[in-house]
Amino acid sequence: MKRYLITLLLLIPFVLPAQNEQIIKEQIAFDYFMTKIFPKDYIGFSSKSVFFSGLTESKKRIFLAGRCFDENFKNLFYKFKTIDTKKKLKIKTNSFRFSKRKRNKYFDMKIFRSMRHKGYDYVYLSLYKKNKHYRDHYTIKIKDGNVVDFCYRNEVF
């Protein structure tokens, strides 16, 4: 029994960082979007005009990133169109206050789980506005905990 306890205590420092590593990428993308992109691209809107559950989606997805970045995403798209991890991650919203209810006039924000490709992590984030029939797509590229670049696309339907 004593041996198992010692083994467990020795493994904890290696297990905990691996769990936190996954959370960090989505949090970095969220923080970058809310501090750098949202204030410039959504002038006149506050975070209160956005519905966000505070959780990531359980799926991994990249949207049209191949059009923005030089990496060859063709194989990645066919291989990993959507991966359901069945696990959502909690995002710290810090000082941002979001709408508690979905409303037609508000944006609906979704953050998907990160995907790794050629040493970079990609986090896909979408904003959807129902009464205007459009969706904005952002794929945020992260390397070593820093945002390197982001890709923006939109669609009207």
C-alpha contacts under 8 A as a table, 3 or more apart, distances in Angstrom:
res1	aa1	res2	aa2	distance
1	M	4	Y	5.28
1	M	5	L	6.39
2	K	5	L	5.17
2	K	6	I	6.29
3	R	6	I	5.24
3	R	7	T	6.18
4	Y	7	T	5.05
4	Y	8	L	6.07
5	L	8	L	5.11
5	L	9	L	6.22
6	I	9	L	5.12
6	I	10	L	6.22
7	T	10	L	5.14
7	T	11	L	6.33
8	L	11	L	5.22
8	L	12	I	6.36
9	L	12	I	5.48
9	L	13	P	7.94
10	L	13	P	6.86
11	L	14	F	5.47
11	L	15	V	6.30
12	I	15	V	5.15
12	I	16	L	6.08
13	P	16	L	5.77
13	P	17	P	6.91
14	F	17	P	6.08
14	F	18	A	6.87
15	V	18	A	5.43
15	V	19	Q	6.66
16	L	19	Q	5.29
16	L	20	N	6.38
17	P	20	N	5.03
17	P	21	E	5.98
18	A	21	E	5.24
18	A	22	Q	7.15
19	Q	22	Q	5.99
19	Q	23	I	7.24
20	N	23	I	5.25
20	N	24	I	6.32
21	E	24	I	5.33
21	E	25	K	7.08
22	Q	25	K	6.03
22	Q	26	E	7.45
22	Q	114	S	7.67
23	I	26	E	5.81
23	I	27	Q	6.29
23	I	89	L	6.62
23	I	90	K	7.91
23	I	91	I	7.88
24	I	27	Q	5.02
24	I	28	I	5.94
24	I	145	G	7.61
25	K	28	I	5.12
25	K	29	A	6.24
25	K	114	S	6.66
25	K	121	D	7.29
25	K	123	V	7.30
25	K	142	I	7.29
25	K	145	G	6.91
26	E	29	A	5.10
26	E	30	F	6.12
26	E	56	T	7.83
26	E	91	I	7.49
26	E	111	I	7.45
26	E	112	F	7.77
26	E	113	R	6.69
26	E	114	S	6.44
26	E	123	V	6.30
27	Q	30	F	5.03
27	Q	31	D	6.08
27	Q	91	I	5.93
27	Q	92	K	7.11
28	I	31	D	5.21
28	I	32	Y	6.08
28	I	145	G	7.18
28	I	146	N	7.50
28	I	147	V	7.53
29	A	32	Y	5.15
29	A	33	F	6.07
29	A	123	V	6.50
29	A	140	I	6.20
29	A	142	I	7.84
29	A	147	V	7.35
30	F	33	F	5.15
30	F	34	M	6.14
30	F	91	I	7.85
30	F	111	I	7.79
31	D	34	M	5.28
31	D	35	T	6.02
32	Y	35	T	5.37
32	Y	36	K	5.55
32	Y	37	I	7.04
32	Y	147	V	7.49
33	F	36	K	5.57
33	F	37	I	4.85
33	F	38	F	5.87
34	M	37	I	6.15
34	M	38	F	5.08
34	M	39	P	7.08
35	T	38	F	6.48
35	T	39	P	6.60
36	K	39	P	6.35
36	K	40	K	6.94
37	I	40	K	5.48
37	I	41	D	5.90
37	I	42	Y	7.99
38	F	41	D	5.34
38	F	42	Y	5.39
38	F	43	I	7.73
39	P	42	Y	5.69
39	P	43	I	5.85
40	K	43	I	5.87
42	Y	45	F	5.64
45	F	48	K	7.85
45	F	49	S	6.24
46	S	49	S	5.59
46	S	50	V	7.59
47	S	50	V	5.36
47	S	96	F	6.12
47	S	97	R	5.85
47	S	98	F	5.39
47	S	99	S	7.73
48	K	51	F	7.50
48	K	96	F	7.93
48	K	97	R	5.61
48	K	98	F	4.41
48	K	99	S	5.08
49	S	98	F	6.86
49	S	99	S	6.29
49	S	105	K	7.99
49	S	106	Y	5.10
49	S	107	F	6.31
50	V	98	F	5.61
50	V	99	S	5.74
50	V	106	Y	5.48
50	V	107	F	4.57
50	V	108	D	5.81
50	V	109	M	6.61
51	F	98	F	5.70
51	F	99	S	4.75
51	F	100	K	6.37
51	F	101	R	6.41
51	F	102	K	5.78
51	F	103	R	7.92
51	F	106	Y	6.64
51	F	107	F	5.97
51	F	108	D	4.85
51	F	109	M	6.11
52	F	55	L	7.72
52	F	98	F	6.16
52	F	99	S	6.98
52	F	100	K	7.59
52	F	108	D	6.37
52	F	109	M	5.36
52	F	110	K	6.92
53	S	100	K	7.67
54	G	90	K	5.87
54	G	91	I	5.33
54	G	92	K	7.09
54	G	93	T	6.95
55	L	88	K	6.01
55	L	89	L	5.37
55	L	90	K	4.49
55	L	91	I	5.62
55	L	111	I	7.69
56	T	88	K	5.25
56	T	89	L	5.22
56	T	90	K	6.52
56	T	91	I	7.02
56	T	110	K	6.73
56	T	111	I	4.96
56	T	112	F	5.47
56	T	113	R	6.45
57	E	60	K	7.80
57	E	87	K	7.92
57	E	88	K	5.66
57	E	89	L	7.69
57	E	110	K	6.74
57	E	111	I	5.99
57	E	112	F	4.89
57	E	113	R	6.52
58	S	84	D	5.71
58	S	85	T	5.38
58	S	86	K	5.11
58	S	87	K	5.01
58	S	88	K	4.74
58	S	89	L	7.81
58	S	112	F	6.84
58	S	113	R	6.58
59	K	82	T	6.26
59	K	83	I	5.25
59	K	84	D	4.18
59	K	85	T	5.74
59	K	86	K	7.22
59	K	112	F	5.90
59	K	113	R	5.95
60	K	82	T	5.69
60	K	83	I	4.98
60	K	84	D	6.35
60	K	85	T	7.27
60	K	112	F	5.52
60	K	113	R	4.60
60	K	114	S	6.08
60	K	115	M	6.37
61	R	80	F	7.54
61	R	81	K	6.57
61	R	82	T	5.30
61	R	83	I	6.93
61	R	112	F	6.27
61	R	113	R	7.03
61	R	114	S	7.53
61	R	115	M	7.20
61	R	123	V	7.80
61	R	124	Y	6.34
62	I	65	A	6.40
62	I	77	F	7.69
62	I	81	K	7.86
62	I	115	M	7.53
62	I	122	Y	7.10
62	I	123	V	7.07
62	I	124	Y	5.49
62	I	139	T	6.67
63	F	124	Y	6.70
63	F	137	H	7.04
63	F	138	Y	7.73
63	F	139	T	6.72
64	L	67	R	5.84
64	L	68	C	7.57
64	L	153	R	7.68
65	A	68	C	5.37
65	A	69	F	6.12
65	A	73	F	7.33
65	A	139	T	6.34
65	A	151	C	6.43
66	G	69	F	5.44
66	G	70	D	6.81
66	G	71	E	6.55
66	G	72	N	6.43
66	G	73	F	5.26
66	G	74	K	7.35
67	R	70	D	7.83
68	C	151	C	5.68
69	F	151	C	7.66
71	E	118	K	7.96
72	N	75	N	7.26
72	N	76	L	7.93
73	F	76	L	4.97
73	F	77	F	6.03
74	K	77	F	5.30
74	K	78	Y	6.50
75	N	78	Y	5.28
75	N	79	K	5.92
76	L	79	K	5.05
76	L	80	F	5.61
76	L	81	K	7.56
77	F	80	F	5.27
77	F	81	K	5.01
78	Y	81	K	5.72
80	F	83	I	6.09
85	T	88	K	7.90
93	T	96	F	5.54
93	T	97	R	7.38
99	S	102	K	7.31
102	K	106	Y	6.96
102	K	108	D	7.07
103	R	106	Y	5.33
103	R	107	F	7.95
104	N	107	F	7.78
104	N	129	K	6.96
104	N	130	K	5.45
104	N	131	N	5.48
105	K	129	K	6.87
105	K	130	K	7.11
105	K	131	N	6.08
106	Y	129	K	6.30
106	Y	130	K	7.89
107	F	127	L	5.96
107	F	128	Y	5.40
107	F	129	K	4.76
107	F	130	K	7.62
108	D	126	S	7.97
108	D	127	L	5.48
108	D	128	Y	5.08
108	D	129	K	6.40
109	M	125	L	7.20
109	M	126	S	5.67
109	M	127	L	4.55
109	M	128	Y	6.55
110	K	125	L	5.64
110	K	126	S	5.31
110	K	127	L	6.62
111	I	123	V	7.39
111	I	124	Y	6.07
111	I	125	L	4.44
111	I	126	S	6.62
112	F	123	V	6.37
112	F	124	Y	5.43
112	F	125	L	6.22
113	R	123	V	6.34
113	R	124	Y	7.41
114	S	121	D	6.17
114	S	122	Y	5.36
114	S	123	V	4.53
114	S	124	Y	7.18
115	M	121	D	5.54
115	M	122	Y	5.25
115	M	123	V	6.64
116	R	119	G	6.65
116	R	120	Y	5.65
116	R	121	D	4.42
116	R	122	Y	6.30
117	H	120	Y	5.43
117	H	121	D	6.36
117	H	122	Y	7.68
119	G	143	K	7.19
120	Y	141	K	6.57
120	Y	142	I	5.74
120	Y	143	K	5.16
121	D	141	K	5.84
121	D	142	I	5.02
121	D	143	K	6.39
122	Y	139	T	6.31
122	Y	140	I	5.51
122	Y	141	K	4.73
122	Y	142	I	6.19
123	V	139	T	5.56
123	V	140	I	5.19
123	V	141	K	6.76
123	V	142	I	7.98
124	Y	137	H	7.34
124	Y	138	Y	5.78
124	Y	139	T	4.41
124	Y	140	I	6.39
125	L	137	H	6.12
125	L	138	Y	5.16
125	L	139	T	6.27
125	L	140	I	7.88
126	S	135	R	6.79
126	S	136	D	5.63
126	S	137	H	4.67
126	S	138	Y	6.13
127	L	135	R	5.56
127	L	136	D	5.15
127	L	137	H	6.70
128	Y	133	H	7.73
128	Y	134	Y	6.05
128	Y	135	R	4.31
128	Y	136	D	6.45
129	K	132	K	5.61
129	K	133	H	6.04
129	K	134	Y	5.78
129	K	135	R	6.38
130	K	133	H	5.09
130	K	134	Y	6.96
133	H	156	V	5.86
133	H	157	F	5.51
134	Y	154	N	7.25
134	Y	155	E	5.62
134	Y	156	V	4.32
134	Y	157	F	6.07
135	R	154	N	5.68
135	R	155	E	5.46
135	R	156	V	6.61
136	D	152	Y	7.28
136	D	153	R	6.04
136	D	154	N	4.32
136	D	155	E	6.58
137	H	151	C	7.92
137	H	152	Y	5.68
137	H	153	R	5.06
137	H	154	N	5.65
138	Y	150	F	6.73
138	Y	151	C	5.46
138	Y	152	Y	4.73
138	Y	153	R	6.58
139	T	150	F	5.59
139	T	151	C	5.06
139	T	152	Y	6.76
140	I	147	V	6.98
140	I	148	V	7.94
140	I	149	D	6.24
140	I	150	F	4.29
140	I	151	C	6.38
141	K	147	V	5.83
141	K	148	V	5.62
141	K	149	D	5.22
141	K	150	F	5.62
142	I	145	G	6.19
142	I	146	N	5.43
142	I	147	V	4.44
142	I	148	V	5.48
142	I	149	D	7.31
143	K	146	N	5.46
143	K	147	V	6.47
143	K	148	V	6.41
147	V	150	F	7.73
